[in-house]
Amino acid sequence: MTMAGYWFKPKRYGYGATPVTWQGWAVTLGTVAIMVAVSLFLRLTEPHEWALAAMFGFDALALVVLFIVCRRKTEGEWRWRWGSR
């Protein structure tokens, strides 16, 4: 599979990484679940404009944290890939 300690591997096509272990999938799906839960909570409980700004701010922060974790836990470098050449 992958070397110990890596949760993601570089994508075959394009830029970025994809989860390859249960830890990688847990971090990815957990981030999505938290973003959905916080967004729904804020939109359904707070009718004010600040709730929309808070929702977007929280989602942006969650994506930045996910990006950092992915970069640190990826086996190999992130670069644009055109498949196996």
PyMOL Python script that loads the backbone (N, CA, C, O; Angstrom):
from pymol import cmd

cmd.read_pdbstr("""\
ATOM      1  N   MET A   1       0.842  -1.187   0.000  1.00  0.00           N
ATOM      2  CA  MET A   1       0.000   0.000   0.000  1.00  0.00           C
ATOM      3  C   MET A   1       0.879   1.239   0.000  1.00  0.00           C
ATOM      4  O   MET A   1       1.387   1.619  -1.055  1.00  0.00           O
ATOM      5  N   THR A   2       1.072   1.865   1.113  1.00  0.00           N
ATOM      6  CA  THR A   2       1.950   3.029   1.205  1.00  0.00           C
ATOM      7  C   THR A   2       2.920   2.828   2.351  1.00  0.00           C
ATOM      8  O   THR A   2       2.783   1.909   3.158  1.00  0.00           O
ATOM      9  N   MET A   3       3.896   3.705   2.400  1.00  0.00           N
ATOM     10  CA  MET A   3       4.835   3.663   3.512  1.00  0.00           C
ATOM     11  C   MET A   3       4.110   4.053   4.797  1.00  0.00           C
ATOM     12  O   MET A   3       3.122   4.787   4.770  1.00  0.00           O
ATOM     13  N   ALA A   4       4.610   3.557   5.902  1.00  0.00           N
ATOM     14  CA  ALA A   4       3.990   3.866   7.196  1.00  0.00           C
ATOM     15  C   ALA A   4       3.985   5.374   7.435  1.00  0.00           C
ATOM     16  O   ALA A   4       4.979   6.054   7.182  1.00  0.00           O
ATOM     17  N   GLY A   5       2.884   5.878   7.911  1.00  0.00           N
ATOM     18  CA  GLY A   5       2.790   7.292   8.225  1.00  0.00           C
ATOM     19  C   GLY A   5       2.127   8.121   7.145  1.00  0.00           C
ATOM     20  O   GLY A   5       1.760   9.268   7.399  1.00  0.00           O
ATOM     21  N   TYR A   6       1.960   7.575   5.942  1.00  0.00           N
ATOM     22  CA  TYR A   6       1.314   8.332   4.871  1.00  0.00           C
ATOM     23  C   TYR A   6      -0.133   7.907   4.730  1.00  0.00           C
ATOM     24  O   TYR A   6      -0.442   6.716   4.700  1.00  0.00           O
ATOM     25  N   TRP A   7      -1.016   8.890   4.644  1.00  0.00           N
ATOM     26  CA  TRP A   7      -2.441   8.621   4.535  1.00  0.00           C
ATOM     27  C   TRP A   7      -2.978   8.907   3.145  1.00  0.00           C
ATOM     28  O   TRP A   7      -4.072   8.465   2.795  1.00  0.00           O
ATOM     29  N   PHE A   8      -2.203   9.655   2.341  1.00  0.00           N
ATOM     30  CA  PHE A   8      -2.631  10.059   1.009  1.00  0.00           C
ATOM     31  C   PHE A   8      -1.530   9.735   0.009  1.00  0.00           C
ATOM     32  O   PHE A   8      -0.363   9.601   0.376  1.00  0.00           O
ATOM     33  N   LYS A   9      -1.913   9.609  -1.257  1.00  0.00           N
ATOM     34  CA  LYS A   9      -0.927   9.473  -2.318  1.00  0.00           C
ATOM     35  C   LYS A   9      -1.270  10.497  -3.398  1.00  0.00           C
ATOM     36  O   LYS A   9      -2.430  10.882  -3.544  1.00  0.00           O
ATOM     37  N   PRO A  10      -0.266  10.936  -4.152  1.00  0.00           N
ATOM     38  CA  PRO A  10      -0.537  11.909  -5.212  1.00  0.00           C
ATOM     39  C   PRO A  10      -1.516  11.336  -6.233  1.00  0.00           C
ATOM     40  O   PRO A  10      -1.502  10.139  -6.521  1.00  0.00           O
ATOM     41  N   LYS A  11      -2.354  12.198  -6.769  1.00  0.00           N
ATOM     42  CA  LYS A  11      -3.302  11.780  -7.788  1.00  0.00           C
ATOM     43  C   LYS A  11      -2.555  11.406  -9.057  1.00  0.00           C
ATOM     44  O   LYS A  11      -1.484  11.947  -9.334  1.00  0.00           O
ATOM     45  N   ARG A  12      -3.115  10.484  -9.827  1.00  0.00           N
ATOM     46  CA  ARG A  12      -2.497  10.083 -11.087  1.00  0.00           C
ATOM     47  C   ARG A  12      -2.653  11.173 -12.147  1.00  0.00           C
ATOM     48  O   ARG A  12      -1.736  11.423 -12.929  1.00  0.00           O
ATOM     49  N   TYR A  13      -3.809  11.815 -12.167  1.00  0.00           N
ATOM     50  CA  TYR A  13      -4.077  12.903 -13.111  1.00  0.00           C
ATOM     51  C   TYR A  13      -4.425  14.154 -12.325  1.00  0.00           C
ATOM     52  O   TYR A  13      -5.212  14.095 -11.380  1.00  0.00           O
ATOM     53  N   GLY A  14      -3.853  15.275 -12.703  1.00  0.00           N
ATOM     54  CA  GLY A  14      -4.172  16.535 -12.055  1.00  0.00           C
ATOM     55  C   GLY A  14      -3.261  16.843 -10.893  1.00  0.00           C
ATOM     56  O   GLY A  14      -2.144  16.334 -10.804  1.00  0.00           O
ATOM     57  N   TYR A  15      -3.756  17.691  -9.994  1.00  0.00           N
ATOM     58  CA  TYR A  15      -2.988  18.189  -8.864  1.00  0.00           C
ATOM     59  C   TYR A  15      -3.668  17.772  -7.573  1.00  0.00           C
ATOM     60  O   TYR A  15      -4.895  17.826  -7.479  1.00  0.00           O
ATOM     61  N   GLY A  16      -2.905  17.361  -6.587  1.00  0.00           N
ATOM     62  CA  GLY A  16      -3.482  17.035  -5.291  1.00  0.00           C
ATOM     63  C   GLY A  16      -3.202  15.611  -4.882  1.00  0.00           C
ATOM     64  O   GLY A  16      -2.302  14.962  -5.413  1.00  0.00           O
ATOM     65  N   ALA A  17      -3.981  15.132  -3.933  1.00  0.00           N
ATOM     66  CA  ALA A  17      -3.774  13.797  -3.377  1.00  0.00           C
ATOM     67  C   ALA A  17      -5.128  13.153  -3.117  1.00  0.00           C
ATOM     68  O   ALA A  17      -6.163  13.818  -3.080  1.00  0.00           O
ATOM     69  N   THR A  18      -5.087  11.841  -2.938  1.00  0.00           N
ATOM     70  CA  THR A  18      -6.287  11.081  -2.652  1.00  0.00           C
ATOM     71  C   THR A  18      -6.032  10.169  -1.443  1.00  0.00           C
ATOM     72  O   THR A  18      -4.919   9.669  -1.279  1.00  0.00           O
ATOM     73  N   PRO A  19      -7.037   9.949  -0.605  1.00  0.00           N
ATOM     74  CA  PRO A  19      -6.830   9.094   0.568  1.00  0.00           C
ATOM     75  C   PRO A  19      -6.549   7.642   0.168  1.00  0.00           C
ATOM     76  O   PRO A  19      -7.149   7.124  -0.774  1.00  0.00           O
ATOM     77  N   VAL A  20      -5.632   6.993   0.891  1.00  0.00           N
ATOM     78  CA  VAL A  20      -5.329   5.586   0.627  1.00  0.00           C
ATOM     79  C   VAL A  20      -5.398   4.729   1.885  1.00  0.00           C
ATOM     80  O   VAL A  20      -5.300   3.506   1.792  1.00  0.00           O
ATOM     81  N   THR A  21      -5.565   5.336   3.055  1.00  0.00           N
ATOM     82  CA  THR A  21      -5.697   4.577   4.292  1.00  0.00           C
ATOM     83  C   THR A  21      -6.986   5.003   4.987  1.00  0.00           C
ATOM     84  O   THR A  21      -7.626   5.984   4.608  1.00  0.00           O
ATOM     85  N   TRP A  22      -7.345   4.241   6.007  1.00  0.00           N
ATOM     86  CA  TRP A  22      -8.572   4.595   6.726  1.00  0.00           C
ATOM     87  C   TRP A  22      -8.426   5.943   7.422  1.00  0.00           C
ATOM     88  O   TRP A  22      -9.407   6.670   7.585  1.00  0.00           O
ATOM     89  N   GLN A  23      -7.189   6.284   7.837  1.00  0.00           N
ATOM     90  CA  GLN A  23      -6.976   7.574   8.487  1.00  0.00           C
ATOM     91  C   GLN A  23      -7.224   8.723   7.511  1.00  0.00           C
ATOM     92  O   GLN A  23      -7.838   9.730   7.864  1.00  0.00           O
ATOM     93  N   GLY A  24      -6.742   8.559   6.291  1.00  0.00           N
ATOM     94  CA  GLY A  24      -6.964   9.584   5.265  1.00  0.00           C
ATOM     95  C   GLY A  24      -8.438   9.766   4.956  1.00  0.00           C
ATOM     96  O   GLY A  24      -8.927  10.890   4.837  1.00  0.00           O
ATOM     97  N   TRP A  25      -9.149   8.635   4.827  1.00  0.00           N
ATOM     98  CA  TRP A  25     -10.583   8.714   4.580  1.00  0.00           C
ATOM     99  C   TRP A  25     -11.320   9.314   5.770  1.00  0.00           C
ATOM    100  O   TRP A  25     -12.261  10.088   5.594  1.00  0.00           O
ATOM    101  N   ALA A  26     -10.896   8.960   6.976  1.00  0.00           N
ATOM    102  CA  ALA A  26     -11.547   9.498   8.185  1.00  0.00           C
ATOM    103  C   ALA A  26     -11.377  11.004   8.266  1.00  0.00           C
ATOM    104  O   ALA A  26     -12.330  11.714   8.587  1.00  0.00           O
ATOM    105  N   VAL A  27     -10.172  11.508   7.980  1.00  0.00           N
ATOM    106  CA  VAL A  27      -9.926  12.952   8.019  1.00  0.00           C
ATOM    107  C   VAL A  27     -10.762  13.656   6.946  1.00  0.00           C
ATOM    108  O   VAL A  27     -11.376  14.688   7.215  1.00  0.00           O
ATOM    109  N   THR A  28     -10.784  13.105   5.745  1.00  0.00           N
ATOM    110  CA  THR A  28     -11.517  13.724   4.642  1.00  0.00           C
ATOM    111  C   THR A  28     -13.023  13.741   4.916  1.00  0.00           C
ATOM    112  O   THR A  28     -13.665  14.788   4.829  1.00  0.00           O
ATOM    113  N   LEU A  29     -13.574  12.583   5.244  1.00  0.00           N
ATOM    114  CA  LEU A  29     -15.022  12.506   5.480  1.00  0.00           C
ATOM    115  C   LEU A  29     -15.425  13.232   6.758  1.00  0.00           C
ATOM    116  O   LEU A  29     -16.510  13.808   6.830  1.00  0.00           O
ATOM    117  N   GLY A  30     -14.554  13.207   7.767  1.00  0.00           N
ATOM    118  CA  GLY A  30     -14.832  13.953   8.996  1.00  0.00           C
ATOM    119  C   GLY A  30     -14.889  15.452   8.758  1.00  0.00           C
ATOM    120  O   GLY A  30     -15.737  16.147   9.317  1.00  0.00           O
ATOM    121  N   THR A  31     -13.976  15.950   7.921  1.00  0.00           N
ATOM    122  CA  THR A  31     -13.982  17.377   7.585  1.00  0.00           C
ATOM    123  C   THR A  31     -15.271  17.752   6.868  1.00  0.00           C
ATOM    124  O   THR A  31     -15.888  18.770   7.182  1.00  0.00           O
ATOM    125  N   VAL A  32     -15.674  16.933   5.907  1.00  0.00           N
ATOM    126  CA  VAL A  32     -16.919  17.206   5.171  1.00  0.00           C
ATOM    127  C   VAL A  32     -18.117  17.172   6.120  1.00  0.00           C
ATOM    128  O   VAL A  32     -18.986  18.042   6.054  1.00  0.00           O
ATOM    129  N   ALA A  33     -18.165  16.170   7.001  1.00  0.00           N
ATOM    130  CA  ALA A  33     -19.294  16.056   7.935  1.00  0.00           C
ATOM    131  C   ALA A  33     -19.362  17.253   8.878  1.00  0.00           C
ATOM    132  O   ALA A  33     -20.446  17.774   9.140  1.00  0.00           O
ATOM    133  N   ILE A  34     -18.221  17.689   9.386  1.00  0.00           N
ATOM    134  CA  ILE A  34     -18.199  18.847  10.291  1.00  0.00           C
ATOM    135  C   ILE A  34     -18.622  20.108   9.551  1.00  0.00           C
ATOM    136  O   ILE A  34     -19.366  20.926  10.092  1.00  0.00           O
ATOM    137  N   MET A  35     -18.147  20.271   8.308  1.00  0.00           N
ATOM    138  CA  MET A  35     -18.539  21.451   7.535  1.00  0.00           C
ATOM    139  C   MET A  35     -20.045  21.477   7.297  1.00  0.00           C
ATOM    140  O   MET A  35     -20.678  22.524   7.436  1.00  0.00           O
ATOM    141  N   VAL A  36     -20.617  20.339   6.943  1.00  0.00           N
ATOM    142  CA  VAL A  36     -22.067  20.273   6.702  1.00  0.00           C
ATOM    143  C   VAL A  36     -22.829  20.544   7.995  1.00  0.00           C
ATOM    144  O   VAL A  36     -23.799  21.303   7.991  1.00  0.00           O
ATOM    145  N   ALA A  37     -22.407  19.939   9.090  1.00  0.00           N
ATOM    146  CA  ALA A  37     -23.116  20.113  10.363  1.00  0.00           C
ATOM    147  C   ALA A  37     -23.086  21.567  10.835  1.00  0.00           C
ATOM    148  O   ALA A  37     -24.118  22.118  11.218  1.00  0.00           O
ATOM    149  N   VAL A  38     -21.918  22.181  10.808  1.00  0.00           N
ATOM    150  CA  VAL A  38     -21.803  23.582  11.248  1.00  0.00           C
ATOM    151  C   VAL A  38     -22.592  24.498  10.322  1.00  0.00           C
ATOM    152  O   VAL A  38     -23.275  25.412  10.783  1.00  0.00           O
ATOM    153  N   SER A  39     -22.500  24.257   9.019  1.00  0.00           N
ATOM    154  CA  SER A  39     -23.225  25.094   8.063  1.00  0.00           C
ATOM    155  C   SER A  39     -24.731  24.986   8.265  1.00  0.00           C
ATOM    156  O   SER A  39     -25.427  26.001   8.288  1.00  0.00           O
ATOM    157  N   LEU A  40     -25.238  23.770   8.411  1.00  0.00           N
ATOM    158  CA  LEU A  40     -26.672  23.595   8.640  1.00  0.00           C
ATOM    159  C   LEU A  40     -27.106  24.224   9.957  1.00  0.00           C
ATOM    160  O   LEU A  40     -28.140  24.888  10.017  1.00  0.00           O
ATOM    161  N   PHE A  41     -26.328  24.020  11.006  1.00  0.00           N
ATOM    162  CA  PHE A  41     -26.668  24.598  12.302  1.00  0.00           C
ATOM    163  C   PHE A  41     -26.760  26.120  12.216  1.00  0.00           C
ATOM    164  O   PHE A  41     -27.725  26.717  12.694  1.00  0.00           O
ATOM    165  N   LEU A  42     -25.756  26.741  11.608  1.00  0.00           N
ATOM    166  CA  LEU A  42     -25.758  28.209  11.523  1.00  0.00           C
ATOM    167  C   LEU A  42     -26.896  28.729  10.647  1.00  0.00           C
ATOM    168  O   LEU A  42     -27.525  29.730  10.987  1.00  0.00           O
ATOM    169  N   ARG A  43     -27.161  28.077   9.547  1.00  0.00           N
ATOM    170  CA  ARG A  43     -28.213  28.559   8.646  1.00  0.00           C
ATOM    171  C   ARG A  43     -29.608  28.339   9.219  1.00  0.00           C
ATOM    172  O   ARG A  43     -30.513  29.138   8.977  1.00  0.00           O
ATOM    173  N   LEU A  44     -29.783  27.266   9.973  1.00  0.00           N
ATOM    174  CA  LEU A  44     -31.119  26.965  10.496  1.00  0.00           C
ATOM    175  C   LEU A  44     -31.424  27.660  11.817  1.00  0.00           C
ATOM    176  O   LEU A  44     -32.593  27.839  12.158  1.00  0.00           O
ATOM    177  N   THR A  45     -30.401  28.055  12.565  1.00  0.00           N
ATOM    178  CA  THR A  45     -30.650  28.664  13.870  1.00  0.00           C
ATOM    179  C   THR A  45     -30.443  30.164  13.896  1.00  0.00           C
ATOM    180  O   THR A  45     -30.982  30.841  14.772  1.00  0.00           O
ATOM    181  N   GLU A  46     -29.682  30.699  12.967  1.00  0.00           N
ATOM    182  CA  GLU A  46     -29.371  32.129  12.960  1.00  0.00           C
ATOM    183  C   GLU A  46     -29.771  32.757  11.622  1.00  0.00           C
ATOM    184  O   GLU A  46     -29.147  32.473  10.600  1.00  0.00           O
ATOM    185  N   PRO A  47     -30.788  33.593  11.617  1.00  0.00           N
ATOM    186  CA  PRO A  47     -31.225  34.212  10.355  1.00  0.00           C
ATOM    187  C   PRO A  47     -30.396  35.438   9.951  1.00  0.00           C
ATOM    188  O   PRO A  47     -30.655  36.033   8.905  1.00  0.00           O
ATOM    189  N   HIS A  48     -29.427  35.814  10.747  1.00  0.00           N
ATOM    190  CA  HIS A  48     -28.674  37.039  10.488  1.00  0.00           C
ATOM    191  C   HIS A  48     -27.579  36.832   9.449  1.00  0.00           C
ATOM    192  O   HIS A  48     -27.147  35.709   9.191  1.00  0.00           O
ATOM    193  N   GLU A  49     -27.139  37.942   8.860  1.00  0.00           N
ATOM    194  CA  GLU A  49     -26.107  37.888   7.830  1.00  0.00           C
ATOM    195  C   GLU A  49     -24.765  37.420   8.395  1.00  0.00           C
ATOM    196  O   GLU A  49     -23.967  36.812   7.682  1.00  0.00           O
ATOM    197  N   TRP A  50     -24.520  37.702   9.669  1.00  0.00           N
ATOM    198  CA  TRP A  50     -23.246  37.297  10.249  1.00  0.00           C
ATOM    199  C   TRP A  50     -23.118  35.785  10.268  1.00  0.00           C
ATOM    200  O   TRP A  50     -22.005  35.261  10.222  1.00  0.00           O
ATOM    201  N   ALA A  51     -24.249  35.064  10.334  1.00  0.00           N
ATOM    202  CA  ALA A  51     -24.202  33.600  10.336  1.00  0.00           C
ATOM    203  C   ALA A  51     -23.687  33.076   9.003  1.00  0.00           C
ATOM    204  O   ALA A  51     -22.949  32.091   8.960  1.00  0.00           O
ATOM    205  N   LEU A  52     -24.075  33.732   7.924  1.00  0.00           N
ATOM    206  CA  LEU A  52     -23.579  33.337   6.597  1.00  0.00           C
ATOM    207  C   LEU A  52     -22.081  33.584   6.498  1.00  0.00           C
ATOM    208  O   LEU A  52     -21.349  32.749   5.969  1.00  0.00           O
ATOM    209  N   ALA A  53     -21.625  34.714   6.999  1.00  0.00           N
ATOM    210  CA  ALA A  53     -20.190  35.014   7.006  1.00  0.00           C
ATOM    211  C   ALA A  53     -19.435  34.031   7.893  1.00  0.00           C
ATOM    212  O   ALA A  53     -18.346  33.584   7.533  1.00  0.00           O
ATOM    213  N   ALA A  54     -20.000  33.692   9.044  1.00  0.00           N
ATOM    214  CA  ALA A  54     -19.360  32.732   9.938  1.00  0.00           C
ATOM    215  C   ALA A  54     -19.289  31.355   9.295  1.00  0.00           C
ATOM    216  O   ALA A  54     -18.297  30.643   9.446  1.00  0.00           O
ATOM    217  N   MET A  55     -20.344  30.981   8.578  1.00  0.00           N
ATOM    218  CA  MET A  55     -20.368  29.691   7.900  1.00  0.00           C
ATOM    219  C   MET A  55     -19.259  29.613   6.850  1.00  0.00           C
ATOM    220  O   MET A  55     -18.521  28.630   6.797  1.00  0.00           O
ATOM    221  N   PHE A  56     -19.143  30.640   6.024  1.00  0.00           N
ATOM    222  CA  PHE A  56     -18.097  30.645   4.994  1.00  0.00           C
ATOM    223  C   PHE A  56     -16.708  30.702   5.621  1.00  0.00           C
ATOM    224  O   PHE A  56     -15.778  30.067   5.124  1.00  0.00           O
ATOM    225  N   GLY A  57     -16.562  31.450   6.698  1.00  0.00           N
ATOM    226  CA  GLY A  57     -15.280  31.519   7.382  1.00  0.00           C
ATOM    227  C   GLY A  57     -14.881  30.176   7.975  1.00  0.00           C
ATOM    228  O   GLY A  57     -13.730  29.756   7.855  1.00  0.00           O
ATOM    229  N   PHE A  58     -15.828  29.503   8.614  1.00  0.00           N
ATOM    230  CA  PHE A  58     -15.543  28.191   9.189  1.00  0.00           C
ATOM    231  C   PHE A  58     -15.201  27.182   8.101  1.00  0.00           C
ATOM    232  O   PHE A  58     -14.253  26.411   8.247  1.00  0.00           O
ATOM    233  N   ASP A  59     -15.965  27.181   7.011  1.00  0.00           N
ATOM    234  CA  ASP A  59     -15.693  26.246   5.917  1.00  0.00           C
ATOM    235  C   ASP A  59     -14.313  26.496   5.308  1.00  0.00           C
ATOM    236  O   ASP A  59     -13.600  25.546   4.984  1.00  0.00           O
ATOM    237  N   ALA A  60     -13.938  27.742   5.153  1.00  0.00           N
ATOM    238  CA  ALA A  60     -12.619  28.063   4.610  1.00  0.00           C
ATOM    239  C   ALA A  60     -11.521  27.569   5.551  1.00  0.00           C
ATOM    240  O   ALA A  60     -10.529  26.992   5.106  1.00  0.00           O
ATOM    241  N   LEU A  61     -11.703  27.795   6.846  1.00  0.00           N
ATOM    242  CA  LEU A  61     -10.721  27.331   7.830  1.00  0.00           C
ATOM    243  C   LEU A  61     -10.614  25.807   7.823  1.00  0.00           C
ATOM    244  O   LEU A  61      -9.509  25.268   7.883  1.00  0.00           O
ATOM    245  N   ALA A  62     -11.739  25.111   7.750  1.00  0.00           N
ATOM    246  CA  ALA A  62     -11.729  23.642   7.721  1.00  0.00           C
ATOM    247  C   ALA A  62     -10.995  23.125   6.489  1.00  0.00           C
ATOM    248  O   ALA A  62     -10.255  22.145   6.578  1.00  0.00           O
ATOM    249  N   LEU A  63     -11.189  23.773   5.339  1.00  0.00           N
ATOM    250  CA  LEU A  63     -10.498  23.356   4.119  1.00  0.00           C
ATOM    251  C   LEU A  63      -8.999  23.626   4.195  1.00  0.00           C
ATOM    252  O   LEU A  63      -8.203  22.836   3.688  1.00  0.00           O
ATOM    253  N   VAL A  64      -8.609  24.725   4.816  1.00  0.00           N
ATOM    254  CA  VAL A  64      -7.183  25.023   4.979  1.00  0.00           C
ATOM    255  C   VAL A  64      -6.529  23.961   5.874  1.00  0.00           C
ATOM    256  O   VAL A  64      -5.436  23.481   5.575  1.00  0.00           O
ATOM    257  N   VAL A  65      -7.200  23.602   6.965  1.00  0.00           N
ATOM    258  CA  VAL A  65      -6.661  22.571   7.861  1.00  0.00           C
ATOM    259  C   VAL A  65      -6.561  21.229   7.118  1.00  0.00           C
ATOM    260  O   VAL A  65      -5.554  20.532   7.245  1.00  0.00           O
ATOM    261  N   LEU A  66      -7.582  20.865   6.352  1.00  0.00           N
ATOM    262  CA  LEU A  66      -7.546  19.631   5.565  1.00  0.00           C
ATOM    263  C   LEU A  66      -6.400  19.662   4.563  1.00  0.00           C
ATOM    264  O   LEU A  66      -5.704  18.662   4.388  1.00  0.00           O
ATOM    265  N   PHE A  67      -6.196  20.793   3.907  1.00  0.00           N
ATOM    266  CA  PHE A  67      -5.114  20.944   2.943  1.00  0.00           C
ATOM    267  C   PHE A  67      -3.758  20.724   3.611  1.00  0.00           C
ATOM    268  O   PHE A  67      -2.904  20.023   3.067  1.00  0.00           O
ATOM    269  N   ILE A  68      -3.559  21.318   4.781  1.00  0.00           N
ATOM    270  CA  ILE A  68      -2.284  21.175   5.497  1.00  0.00           C
ATOM    271  C   ILE A  68      -2.051  19.713   5.893  1.00  0.00           C
ATOM    272  O   ILE A  68      -0.952  19.188   5.714  1.00  0.00           O
ATOM    273  N   VAL A  69      -3.084  19.060   6.429  1.00  0.00           N
ATOM    274  CA  VAL A  69      -2.945  17.658   6.815  1.00  0.00           C
ATOM    275  C   VAL A  69      -2.625  16.807   5.588  1.00  0.00           C
ATOM    276  O   VAL A  69      -1.755  15.938   5.643  1.00  0.00           O
ATOM    277  N   CYS A  70      -3.321  17.055   4.492  1.00  0.00           N
ATOM    278  CA  CYS A  70      -3.073  16.286   3.258  1.00  0.00           C
ATOM    279  C   CYS A  70      -1.646  16.471   2.770  1.00  0.00           C
ATOM    280  O   CYS A  70      -0.989  15.496   2.403  1.00  0.00           O
ATOM    281  N   ARG A  71      -1.156  17.702   2.758  1.00  0.00           N
ATOM    282  CA  ARG A  71       0.209  17.947   2.293  1.00  0.00           C
ATOM    283  C   ARG A  71       1.238  17.244   3.163  1.00  0.00           C
ATOM    284  O   ARG A  71       2.205  16.679   2.652  1.00  0.00           O
ATOM    285  N   ARG A  72       1.036  17.277   4.473  1.00  0.00           N
ATOM    286  CA  ARG A  72       2.016  16.671   5.388  1.00  0.00           C
ATOM    287  C   ARG A  72       1.953  15.153   5.391  1.00  0.00           C
ATOM    288  O   ARG A  72       2.954  14.497   5.677  1.00  0.00           O
ATOM    289  N   LYS A  73       0.793  14.583   5.076  1.00  0.00           N
ATOM    290  CA  LYS A  73       0.626  13.139   5.144  1.00  0.00           C
ATOM    291  C   LYS A  73       0.565  12.489   3.754  1.00  0.00           C
ATOM    292  O   LYS A  73       0.056  11.376   3.618  1.00  0.00           O
ATOM    293  N   THR A  74       1.075  13.169   2.728  1.00  0.00           N
ATOM    294  CA  THR A  74       1.103  12.609   1.384  1.00  0.00           C
ATOM    295  C   THR A  74       2.480  12.035   1.091  1.00  0.00           C
ATOM    296  O   THR A  74       3.503  12.662   1.363  1.00  0.00           O
ATOM    297  N   GLU A  75       2.486  10.834   0.534  1.00  0.00           N
ATOM    298  CA  GLU A  75       3.734  10.199   0.117  1.00  0.00           C
ATOM    299  C   GLU A  75       4.139  10.789  -1.227  1.00  0.00           C
ATOM    300  O   GLU A  75       3.470  10.565  -2.236  1.00  0.00           O
ATOM    301  N   GLY A  76       5.235  11.543  -1.237  1.00  0.00           N
ATOM    302  CA  GLY A  76       5.681  12.173  -2.472  1.00  0.00           C
ATOM    303  C   GLY A  76       5.266  13.627  -2.539  1.00  0.00           C
ATOM    304  O   GLY A  76       4.647  14.158  -1.617  1.00  0.00           O
ATOM    305  N   GLU A  77       5.615  14.255  -3.635  1.00  0.00           N
ATOM    306  CA  GLU A  77       5.341  15.687  -3.788  1.00  0.00           C
ATOM    307  C   GLU A  77       4.019  15.938  -4.517  1.00  0.00           C
ATOM    308  O   GLU A  77       3.505  15.075  -5.228  1.00  0.00           O
ATOM    309  N   TRP A  78       3.498  17.122  -4.323  1.00  0.00           N
ATOM    310  CA  TRP A  78       2.322  17.556  -5.056  1.00  0.00           C
ATOM    311  C   TRP A  78       2.789  18.307  -6.288  1.00  0.00           C
ATOM    312  O   TRP A  78       3.533  19.282  -6.179  1.00  0.00           O
ATOM    313  N   ARG A  79       2.363  17.866  -7.443  1.00  0.00           N
ATOM    314  CA  ARG A  79       2.629  18.551  -8.699  1.00  0.00           C
ATOM    315  C   ARG A  79       1.590  18.087  -9.700  1.00  0.00           C
ATOM    316  O   ARG A  79       0.879  17.107  -9.478  1.00  0.00           O
ATOM    317  N   TRP A  80       1.519  18.805 -10.799  1.00  0.00           N
ATOM    318  CA  TRP A  80       0.572  18.427 -11.842  1.00  0.00           C
ATOM    319  C   TRP A  80       1.027  17.129 -12.480  1.00  0.00           C
ATOM    320  O   TRP A  80       2.201  16.979 -12.817  1.00  0.00           O
ATOM    321  N   ARG A  81       0.097  16.180 -12.649  1.00  0.00           N
ATOM    322  CA  ARG A  81       0.429  14.880 -13.250  1.00  0.00           C
ATOM    323  C   ARG A  81      -0.474  14.611 -14.444  1.00  0.00           C
ATOM    324  O   ARG A  81      -1.650  14.972 -14.458  1.00  0.00           O
ATOM    325  N   TRP A  82       0.113  13.966 -15.443  1.00  0.00           N
ATOM    326  CA  TRP A  82      -0.599  13.629 -16.674  1.00  0.00           C
ATOM    327  C   TRP A  82      -0.812  12.115 -16.800  1.00  0.00           C
ATOM    328  O   TRP A  82      -1.027  11.612 -17.903  1.00  0.00           O
ATOM    329  N   GLY A  83      -0.755  11.404 -15.706  1.00  0.00           N
ATOM    330  CA  GLY A  83      -0.898   9.960 -15.747  1.00  0.00           C
ATOM    331  C   GLY A  83       0.468   9.308 -15.750  1.00  0.00           C
ATOM    332  O   GLY A  83       1.480   9.970 -15.519  1.00  0.00           O
ATOM    333  N   SER A  84       0.500   8.015 -16.009  1.00  0.00           N
ATOM    334  CA  SER A  84       1.788   7.306 -16.018  1.00  0.00           C
ATOM    335  C   SER A  84       2.437   7.438 -17.389  1.00  0.00           C
ATOM    336  O   SER A  84       1.922   6.949 -18.395  1.00  0.00           O
ATOM    337  N   ARG A  85       3.583   8.114 -17.397  1.00  0.00           N
ATOM    338  CA  ARG A  85       4.334   8.303 -18.653  1.00  0.00           C
ATOM    339  C   ARG A  85       5.647   7.616 -18.551  1.00  0.00           C
ATOM    340  O   ARG A  85       6.437   7.648 -19.495  1.00  0.00           O
TER     341      ARG A  85
END
""", "prot")
cmd.dss("prot")
cmd.show_as("cartoon", "prot")
cmd.util.cbc("prot")
cmd.orient("prot")
